[in-house]
Every structure is written in structure tokens, then in C-alpha cells.
């Protein structure tokens, strides 16, 4: 399991956007996001650069 810091999420809709973006990556087995904690959690063998890029493509700032 990998936890990524995500800036810019302000509601559960944002959590859904991040989770959906991560779910599009083939190596992601499961993903969740928490706007209050400002994090996203990914399980699987996804490349961290791809995870960060997917979150940023969804409109949020991400860092490991």
C-alpha cells in the first residue's frame, strides 16, 4: 500500500475524482482518497510516477 499526499481536494466529489483516476491505471488493485487528510491510498504495483500523473491529470496536486 502506498499513500500519496494530495492537495486541492475539498469534498467527497473530489475523493471520487481521484479514486476514479487511479482506478484507470491497470496496475492499481484498489484506491481510496480522503479529502480531510489530504491523501490517496493505492494498492497494487502501480508506478509512483503514473499515480502522481493520474492525480495531477484529474486536477489536483500530488506528491510522494
MMTF fields as JSON, N, C-alpha, C and O atoms, coordinates in Angstrom:
{
  "mmtfVersion": "1.0.0",
  "mmtfProducer": "UNKNOWN",
  "numBonds": 255,
  "numAtoms": 256,
  "numGroups": 64,
  "numChains": 1,
  "numModels": 1,
  "chainsPerModel": [1],
  "groupsPerChain": [64],
  "chainIdList": ["A"],
  "bondAtomList": [4, 2, 8, 6, 12, 10, 16, 14, 20, 18, 24, 22, 28, 26, 32, 30, 36, 34, 40, 38, 44, 42, 48, 46, 52, 50, 56, 54, 60, 58, 64, 62, 68, 66, 72, 70, 76, 74, 80, 78, 84, 82, 88, 86, 92, 90, 96, 94, 100, 98, 104, 102, 108, 106, 112, 110, 116, 114, 120, 118, 124, 122, 128, 126, 132, 130, 136, 134, 140, 138, 144, 142, 148, 146, 152, 150, 156, 154, 160, 158, 164, 162, 168, 166, 172, 170, 176, 174, 180, 178, 184, 182, 188, 186, 192, 190, 196, 194, 200, 198, 204, 202, 208, 206, 212, 210, 216, 214, 220, 218, 224, 222, 228, 226, 232, 230, 236, 234, 240, 238, 244, 242, 248, 246, 252, 250],
  "bondOrderList": [1, 1, 1, 1, 1, 1, 1, 1, 1, 1, 1, 1, 1, 1, 1, 1, 1, 1, 1, 1, 1, 1, 1, 1, 1, 1, 1, 1, 1, 1, 1, 1, 1, 1, 1, 1, 1, 1, 1, 1, 1, 1, 1, 1, 1, 1, 1, 1, 1, 1, 1, 1, 1, 1, 1, 1, 1, 1, 1, 1, 1, 1, 1],
  "groupList": [{"groupName": "UNK", "atomNameList": ["N", "CA", "C", "O"], "elementList": ["N", "C", "C", "O"], "formalChargeList": [0, 0, 0, 0], "bondAtomList": [1, 0, 2, 1, 3, 2], "bondOrderList": [1, 1, 2], "singleLetterCode": "X", "chemCompType": "L-PEPTIDE LINKING"}],
  "groupTypeList": [0, 0, 0, 0, 0, 0, 0, 0, 0, 0, 0, 0, 0, 0, 0, 0, 0, 0, 0, 0, 0, 0, 0, 0, 0, 0, 0, 0, 0, 0, 0, 0, 0, 0, 0, 0, 0, 0, 0, 0, 0, 0, 0, 0, 0, 0, 0, 0, 0, 0, 0, 0, 0, 0, 0, 0, 0, 0, 0, 0, 0, 0, 0, 0],
  "groupIdList": [1, 2, 3, 4, 5, 6, 7, 8, 9, 10, 11, 12, 13, 14, 15, 16, 17, 18, 19, 20, 21, 22, 23, 24, 25, 26, 27, 28, 29, 30, 31, 32, 33, 34, 35, 36, 37, 38, 39, 40, 41, 42, 43, 44, 45, 46, 47, 48, 49, 50, 51, 52, 53, 54, 55, 56, 57, 58, 59, 60, 61, 62, 63, 64],
  "secStructList": [7, 3, 3, 3, 3, 3, 3, 1, 7, 7, 1, 2, 2, 2, 2, 2, 2, 2, 2, 2, 2, 2, 2, 6, 1, 6, 6, 3, 3, 3, 3, 3, 3, 3, 6, 6, 6, 6, 3, 3, 3, 3, 3, 3, 1, 7, 7, 2, 2, 2, 2, 2, 2, 2, 2, 2, 2, 6, 6, 7, 3, 3, 3, 7],
  "xCoordList": [0.849, 0.0, 0.896, 1.896, 0.508, 1.25, 0.315, -0.81, 0.771, -0.014, 0.632, 1.837, -0.206, 0.236, -0.414, -1.601, 0.35, -0.223, -0.916, -0.345, -2.159, -2.937, -3.46, -4.142, -3.137, -3.639, -4.74, -4.674, -5.752, -6.801, -8.129, -9.123, -8.177, -9.461, -10.216, -9.649, -11.499, -12.277, -13.592, -14.328, -13.901, -15.186, -15.133, -14.124, -16.215, -16.259, -16.268, -15.816, -16.773, -16.711, -15.276, -14.942, -14.429, -13.009, -12.39, -11.585, -12.776, -12.291, -12.661, -11.84, -13.9, -14.355, -13.538, -13.184, -13.24, -12.443, -11.063, -10.586, -10.431, -9.095, -9.165, -8.346, -10.125, -10.274, -10.539, -9.965, -11.406, -11.705, -10.464, -10.207, -9.699, -8.487, -7.485, -6.859, -7.338, -6.4, -6.892, -6.092, -8.189, -8.771, -8.557, -8.672, -8.245, -7.976, -6.597, -6.341, -5.713, -4.379, -4.455, -4.995, -3.929, -4.077, -3.404, -3.834, -2.37, -1.652, -2.284, -1.858, -3.295, -3.935, -5.004, -5.959, -4.833, -5.814, -6.983, -8.138, -6.676, -7.712, -7.134, -5.923, -8.028, -7.598, -8.672, -9.861, -8.237, -9.17, -8.543, -7.333, -9.383, -8.911, -9.646, -10.788, -8.987, -9.564, -9.27, -8.135, -10.314, -10.07, -9.7, -8.97, -10.187, -9.858, -8.395, -7.75, -7.876, -6.47, -5.556, -4.355, -6.126, -5.325, -4.443, -3.303, -4.988, -4.2, -5.009, -6.239, -4.274, -4.848, -4.021, -2.802, -4.689, -4.025, -4.221, -5.329, -3.136, -3.162, -2.604, -1.564, -3.311, -2.793, -2.559, -3.373, -1.439, -1.078, 0.343, 1.081, 0.721, 2.095, 2.232, 3.082, 1.43, 1.459, 2.747, 3.237, 3.274, 4.435, 4.046, 3.023, 4.848, 4.502, 4.374, 3.514, 5.212, 5.112, 3.769, 3.177, 3.285, 1.99, 0.852, -0.134, 0.99, -0.027, -0.094, -1.177, 1.056, 1.104, 0.538, -0.235, 0.913, 0.429, -1.087, -1.748, -1.644, -3.097, -3.828, -4.861, -3.298, -3.925, -3.825, -4.792, -2.669, -2.494, -3.352, -3.865, -3.51, -4.378, -5.832, -6.615, -6.185, -7.552, -7.738, -8.849, -6.64, -6.758, -6.288, -6.622, -5.525, -5.057, -3.539, -2.911, -2.952, -1.517, -1.2, -1.88, -0.171, 0.176, 1.683, 2.473, 2.067, 3.479, 3.622, 2.721, 4.769, 5.024, 5.793, 6.096],
  "yCoordList": [-1.178, 0.0, 1.243, 1.314, 2.202, 3.454, 4.615, 4.642, 5.57, 6.764, 7.961, 8.189, 8.714, 9.889, 11.121, 11.094, 12.196, 13.464, 14.14, 14.26, 14.582, 15.22, 16.557, 16.619, 17.625, 18.957, 19.333, 18.998, 20.03, 20.542, 19.83, 20.276, 18.724, 18.046, 18.775, 19.08, 19.051, 19.768, 19.082, 19.57, 17.952, 17.297, 15.835, 15.37, 15.126, 13.721, 13.566, 12.546, 14.556, 14.525, 14.53, 13.857, 15.289, 15.308, 13.936, 13.443, 13.331, 11.987, 11.027, 10.214, 11.123, 10.262, 10.512, 9.564, 11.764, 12.093, 11.449, 10.875, 11.548, 10.97, 9.449, 8.814, 8.871, 7.41, 6.883, 5.873, 7.566, 7.153, 7.246, 6.35, 8.322, 8.493, 7.383, 6.849, 7.043, 5.986, 4.623, 3.764, 4.426, 3.162, 2.88, 1.734, 3.92, 3.749, 3.141, 2.635, 3.187, 2.614, 1.095, 0.589, 0.368, -1.089, -1.794, -2.879, -1.203, -1.849, -1.59, -2.173, -0.723, -0.386, -1.416, -1.584, -2.114, -3.096, -2.419, -2.801, -1.419, -0.624, 0.734, 0.896, 1.707, 3.068, 3.733, 3.443, 4.622, 5.426, 6.799, 6.975, 7.755, 9.114, 9.677, 9.307, 10.568, 11.202, 12.697, 13.13, 13.484, 14.922, 15.602, 16.593, 15.092, 15.712, 15.489, 16.374, 14.308, 14.002, 14.502, 14.672, 14.738, 15.181, 14.081, 14.32, 12.861, 11.727, 10.839, 10.86, 10.063, 8.985, 7.739, 7.813, 6.605, 5.346, 4.413, 4.275, 3.774, 2.898, 1.537, 1.438, 0.494, -0.862, -1.447, -1.276, -2.138, -2.728, -2.365, -1.805, -2.691, -2.482, -1.283, -1.283, -0.289, 0.885, 1.682, 1.819, 2.196, 3.069, 4.382, 4.974, 4.837, 6.06, 7.273, 8.125, 7.36, 8.485, 8.463, 9.515, 7.269, 7.145, 7.52, 8.125, 7.164, 7.51, 9.023, 9.607, 9.651, 11.11, 11.78, 12.732, 11.298, 11.885, 11.756, 12.692, 10.619, 10.422, 11.395, 11.948, 11.604, 12.546, 13.967, 14.727, 14.325, 15.67, 15.886, 16.984, 14.844, 14.946, 15.164, 15.748, 14.688, 14.885, 16.285, 16.662, 17.063, 18.464, 18.754, 19.797, 17.856, 18.035, 17.982, 17.494, 18.478, 18.421, 17.162, 16.853, 16.433, 15.187, 15.098, 15.59, 14.459, 14.228, 12.983, 12.616, 12.355, 11.136, 11.448, 10.545],
  "zCoordList": [0.0, 0.0, 0.0, 0.714, -0.812, -0.934, -0.663, -1.162, 0.121, 0.417, -0.272, -0.171, -0.972, -1.719, -1.092, -0.765, -0.922, -0.463, -1.644, -2.728, -1.418, -2.479, -1.972, -0.949, -2.692, -2.36, -3.338, -4.521, -2.837, -3.706, -3.567, -4.14, -2.815, -2.6, -1.488, -0.439, -1.728, -0.718, -0.364, 0.494, -1.015, -0.761, -1.189, -1.719, -0.957, -1.354, -2.869, -3.39, -3.574, -5.037, -5.526, -6.501, -4.85, -5.186, -4.92, -5.71, -3.803, -3.499, -4.624, -5.048, -5.104, -6.201, -7.467, -8.169, -7.764, -8.953, -8.884, -9.863, -7.726, -7.558, -7.618, -8.283, -6.936, -6.931, -8.334, -8.741, -9.074, -10.449, -11.334, -12.139, -11.19, -11.989, -11.698, -12.614, -10.443, -10.071, -10.535, -10.905, -10.516, -10.952, -12.429, -12.865, -13.209, -14.632, -14.893, -15.985, -13.9, -14.071, -13.941, -12.956, -14.907, -14.902, -13.725, -13.335, -13.162, -12.063, -10.694, -9.697, -10.64, -9.367, -9.057, -9.815, -7.921, -7.491, -6.778, -6.964, -5.965, -5.306, -4.951, -4.807, -4.812, -4.477, -3.637, -3.775, -2.772, -1.985, -1.776, -1.915, -1.443, -1.185, 0.017, 0.29, 0.727, 1.917, 1.835, 2.035, 1.537, 1.372, 2.681, 2.67, 3.807, 5.09, 5.462, 6.025, 5.147, 5.437, 4.324, 4.533, 3.134, 2.002, 1.451, 1.051, 1.437, 0.96, 0.025, 0.013, -0.752, -1.548, -1.255, -1.096, -1.186, -0.905, -2.088, -2.608, -2.508, -3.67, -3.281, -2.631, -3.689, -3.526, -4.908, -5.815, -5.058, -6.336, -6.695, -5.885, -7.923, -8.385, -9.308, -10.199, -9.115, -9.988, -9.777, -8.656, -10.873, -10.832, -10.165, -10.509, -9.222, -8.482, -9.394, -9.172, -10.407, -11.339, -12.064, -12.305, -12.412, -13.082, -12.138, -12.558, -10.869, -9.865, -9.707, -9.741, -9.536, -9.384, -10.637, -10.532, -11.808, -13.054, -13.174, -13.622, -12.785, -12.863, -11.953, -12.331, -10.758, -9.822, -10.368, -10.305, -10.899, -11.444, -12.688, -12.903, -13.51, -14.682, -14.273, -15.022, -13.076, -12.56, -11.979, -11.605, -11.904, -11.464, -10.056, -9.494, -9.482, -8.104, -8.072, -9.011, -7.001, -6.806, -6.015, -5.037, -6.433, -5.761, -5.542, -6.349, -4.432, -4.153, -3.286, -2.531, -3.416, -2.633, -1.383, -0.604]
}
